[in-house]
């Protein structure tokens, strides 16, 4: 995302939140849509059932 010529307004990420997260929070809002009970390091978490 950071390599694109246009700046991001928001990132919406559909995930199970298992795995590695980026080390630093980006300078735009991040919405995590999560299937499961895993936690996210930053941003807003939305539970999918």
C-alpha positions in Angstrom: 0.0 0.0 0.0 2.8 2.4 0.9 4.3 2.0 -2.6 1.3 3.4 -4.4 1.3 6.9 -5.8 -2.0 7.8 -4.2 -2.3 8.1 -0.4 -4.7 5.7 1.4 -7.7 7.0 3.3 -8.4 3.7 5.1 -7.5 0.1 5.0 -10.2 -2.6 5.5 -8.7 -6.0 6.2 -10.7 -9.2 6.2 -8.7 -11.8 8.2 -8.6 -14.5 10.9 -5.9 -12.3 12.6 -3.5 -15.3 12.8 0.0 -14.5 11.7 2.4 -11.6 11.9 1.3 -8.0 11.9 3.3 -5.0 10.7 5.6 -3.6 13.3 4.2 0.0 13.0 0.7 1.4 12.8 0.2 3.2 9.4 -0.9 6.9 9.3 -4.4 6.1 8.1 -7.3 4.2 9.9 -7.3 0.4 9.8 -10.5 -1.6 10.2 -9.9 -5.3 11.0 -12.9 -7.5 10.1 -12.1 -10.6 12.1 -13.4 -14.2 11.9 -12.4 -15.7 15.2 -11.3 -14.4 18.6 -7.8 -13.2 17.9 -6.7 -9.7 19.0 -5.3 -7.0 16.7 -2.4 -4.7 17.7 -4.0 -1.4 16.7 -6.9 0.0 14.6 -10.6 -0.9 15.0 -11.7 -4.5 15.3 -15.0 -5.7 14.0 -16.2 -9.2 14.8 -17.6 -11.3 12.0 -19.7 -14.3 12.9 
